[in-house]
Amino acid sequence: MRKRSHGSRAVVAVTAAAVLGAAGCDVVGGDGPEASDSRTRRATPSPTPVWDSSPASIAAVGDSITRGFDACSVLSDCPEVSWATGGSAEVNSLAVRLLGASKAATHSWNYAATGARMADLPAQMALAATRKPELVTVMAGANDACRDSTDAMTSVVDFRAGFEEAMRTLRRAAPKTQVYVASVPNLKRLWSQGRTNVLGKQVWKLGICPSMLGDADALDAAANLRRETVQKRVEDYNAVLREVCAKDPRCRFDGGAVYAYRFGTDQLSPWDWFHPSKNGQARLAEIAYRQVTARSA
């Protein structure tokens, strides 16, 4: 009986010690090191995301597409309908969608130039950087592929060097500026859509993108090879844009969205059947807005 009692007291003692030990952990509560660490972890604010989907200012660089060339009248720029910075209600540009119409008029700048190639982008970036914009849009490369011949197209090596230099130029002056990079459009689709229009083909004969659009009705082996060569070069350019952009945490490539867009004749200028019409500019603005405001690239 006494042995049983002694054993019971031992069990009670062990149990009490365990309870007190547990209670001791609870007592430490807010003052113990573990709780302090936990509080510190909870109090630490989450880091500011690298990509801000609501930039407060925008600058655009690139070529005639971003200048709205031939969208309003023949052989003239029309930046008012630019997909990137235009104020036209018909287009509802990226700047208007992000900033609102009134703010877009004072906080967006268009440094693109008709006829520009990738080699011209560093100088445009230098100008854009002076504004310290929160976002720069890039659309360039079509003129590098649209040359008098396939031999005259910008090499992939030079295209890469030009884009890398443009990014370095921006980063030296505006290290925190975000960059949205649109892919080079599908020039072969441009040929397949535009060649259905007799007037369009006559305009092309004036020298619009000869490497792809020259002799538009020819379907012989040489013509097909020429077009495939241009198309491959465009795809290589897009690979460069993707790769260079991926190295910069504040750069977002469109993933080939512009290249993949299945545009029709309604999206082409009625004056040259090459540049985007106002409708085409609006579609480019839609694509850009989706990419810029997406939670991830």
C-alpha positions, 0 to 999 in steps of 0.5 A: 500500500505504501509502495503504491502510494510512494509510486503515486506520489512519484507520478504526481511529481513528474506530472507536476514538473511537466505541467510547470515546465509547460507553464514556464514556457507560457509564462515566458510568453511575450518576454522569451527570446522565441516570442521576441523573434516571432514578434520581430518576424511579424513586424517586419514589413514585406519588401516593396515589389520590384514591379509596380503595375501603377506607374505615375509617368511613361516615356516611349521609345521605338519606331514609326509604330509608336509614332502612329505613322500613317494612322491618321493621314498618308505619310505622316506621324500621328502621335495622338493615336500612339498606343503608348502615349497618345491622347486619342479616345479612339485608341485609349493608349497605355498612358491614358489607361494607367494615368488618366487622360489629363495626367497622361497629357503632362506625364507621358513623353514620346521619343520614338522616331519613324524609321528608327532601328535598334541602333537608334534606341540608346540615344532615345533612351538617353532622352527618355531617361532625362524625364525620370519616368517610372515606366519606359515602353519599347517597341523596335525591330521591325525596321531592322528586318524590313530592309532592301534585302535579307542580307541588309537586315541587322544581324542578331549580334548587332541587334543584341548589342544595341538593346543591351546598350539601350538598357545600360544607358537607361540604367545609368540615369534611371536605375529604378525605371521599369521597362515594358518591351513589346515583341516585334510584330509578325511580318509574315502575317502582315504579308499574308493579310495585306496581299489580299488588297490590290491597292495595298500591294501597289503601295508596297511596290513603292518600297515598303519592307521589300525584304518581306513584302517585295513581289507580294504575289510570288510564291516560288521557292526563292520568294518563300525562302526570302520571307522565311529568312525574314521571319526567322530573323524576327523570331531571333530578335524576339528571343534577344528582347526576351533574354536581355530583358530577363536579366533586369528585374525591372524589365518585362517582356510581353512574352511574344504577345504582339508577335502572336496577335492575329491582326486582320486588315482592320488593324492595318493603315488604309494608306500603306497596309503596313503600319497599324491603323487607329484600330491596330493602335488600340489593340497594341494598347490593350496588349500593353495594358494587360502585360503592365498590370499583370501580377507577374510577367 
